[in-house]
Amino acid sequence: MEITLVRHGKSLWVENKPITCQEFKNWVEKYDCNGVFEEKSYPLETLKKIGTANIVITSDLKRAVESAKFLNPNLSTISDPLFRETELPIPLTRLLGLKLNASIWAVILRCLWFSSYSSGCESLKDAKIRAERAAKFLVECAKDHDNVVLVGHGFFNMLIGKELTKRGWNGKKKTSSKHWDSTTYSYIQ
């Protein structure tokens, strides 16, 4: 049995001008509503895995759904909000009108999130519980279909991978790029 976790492609929403923390919430909404760039080529290992999958699952966010279609336009996929990316907290204070690029806000807020700050979003603890459910679902799919691919998101795929490892699955990273990154987990009885 195999489960391959693939990270979606590069988002079409690339605006990275200085914004306030409060404006970052709107930036994330736009990021979530946009698709991904169609590439001239994709990692061969990722194409191979999605081409041989018996079932392909995606997050319900546009960038994951579109990524699966770019990797194989003839696919039939199952989209489920269970596999959405973990959210970022938005501080309630205005932080003195501080303006930073969205990529800097993302790093700062992700660090706060890992430090147990989750104002207005799913906590790390809750995300881990959701990752347990996601891993259980993927294992059941692998039992039924043998070869499963999930096209999802970086942080949530990482949490799912940790859960699969806890359940005795061995993971091997196949690509090293930020986008289209894939890790295959095998279970040998």
N, C-alpha and C positions, 0 to 999 in steps of 0.2 A: 504494500500500500504506500502511496505517496501523496503528500500535500505540499503544493508549491505556493508560497506567498509572494506576490508581485506588487511592487509599489507603482502607483499610477505615473503617467508621464508628466512633463513640465506644463504647468498651468498657463493658460492664455492670459490670465490676470497677472501682469508683471509690474504693475505700478508700485514704485518703491520710493515715493517722495516723503519728506518728513511730515508726520501726522501726530496728533495727540493720541493718548491712550484710548480716549473715548471714540475718536475717529477710527481707531484700529478695528473696533467691532464692525463698522460698516465695511471696512476693507476685507475682513474675513467673510462677510456675507457675499461680497462680490467674488471673492476667490472661490467660494463654494458653488456659486451659480455659473461659473465659467468652465469650459471644457479644457482640453489639452492640445498642445501643438501636435500636428501630424509630422512625424519624423521621416527622413529619407530612408533610414534604416533603424532596426531595433536589435537589441542583443540576441544573438543566435540561440543561446541557451533558453532565453525567455520565450522566443518564438517556438522552439522545439517543445517546451513544456506545455504551452497553451495549445499547440497543435495536436498533442497526443492526449490531452485531458479528456476524461469521460464526462466531466461536469465542470463548468466554470461559474464561479460565484463572484459577485462584485458588491462593493458598498453601493448604496443608492445615490451617492453623490455623483454629479455629472462627470467629474474628472476620472473617476474609476470606471464608470460605464463606458465612456468614450475610449478610454485606454484599452479596455478589453476588445472593443470593436476595431481599433487601429491594429491591434496585434493579430486579430483574425476576424475579418468582416463577416464571415459566414457562421459565426458562433451564435448559439442560443445561450443566453446567460440567465442566472437567477440573481436579482438585486435585492439586497436586504439591508435595512438601516442598522442591524446588529453590527455590521462591519465598518460603520462610519469612523472617521478619525476622531481621536480624543480632542475635546475642545480646549480652548485657552481661557483662563479667567480674565475678567476685565475689572481692574480696581475701581472701587466706588469713588475715590477721590480723583481730582483732576490733575494731580501731580504737578501743580504750579504751571500748567500749560506747556509742559515739556513736550517737544516735538522730536520724534526719532523716525528713521525709516522703518517700514513695516517689518522688514527682516530682523531688525534689532529688537523691536517690540516682541516679535515671536520668540526670540531667544530668551529675553528677560521673563516673559510671561510663562514660558515652558519651565524655566528654572523655578519660578515661584510655584507653579503647579506641582513639580516634583518635590517641592518643600512643603506640600500639604495645603497650599493656598488655592482655593477653588471657587472664589466668589462668582456666582452666576453660572457655573458650569459643573459638569460631572467631575467628581473628585478622582484622584488617582486610585483610591481604594475601590470606588465604584467601577472605574474603568477596568481594573484588574478582575473584578467579578464578571463584568461583561465579557472580558477576554476569555475567562473560564468557560462561559456559555458558548462563545464563538468557537473555541477549540473543541469543545464537546460536539458541537454541530458539525464541524469539519471532519472530525474523526468518524462520526456516524456516516457522513457522506462518503468517506474513504472506504469504510466497510462495505457500503452498497455499490460504489462505483470504482474502487481501487485507485484511481488517479484523479485527484482534485486540484484545481487551481483557484486561488482567491486573488482577485485584483482589488487591492485595498490601499491603505495609507501607511506611511512610515512608522509613526509611533504605535498605532494600534496593531500593525503587523508584528512589531517587536514584542508587544505584550502577548499576542497570540503565540508567537514563537516560543516565548518563555513557558507558556502553559503546555505547549506540545512537548517541550523538552521534559517538563515535570512528569508527563504521562508516558515517558519512555521513547519518544520520537527523537531521531538524530537529524540535526539540520546541517546542510552544507550550502554556503553562500555561493551563488553561481556568477553573479555580476558585481561590479564594484562602482557603478555609476549611481548618482543620487536618484535619478529617475529610471524607471523600468527595472530597478533592483529586484532580484529574485533570490529566494532561499527555499530549497527543497528539503522537506522533512520526510524521512523514511521510517517505517515501522516494520521490523522483521520479527516474526513470532518464533 
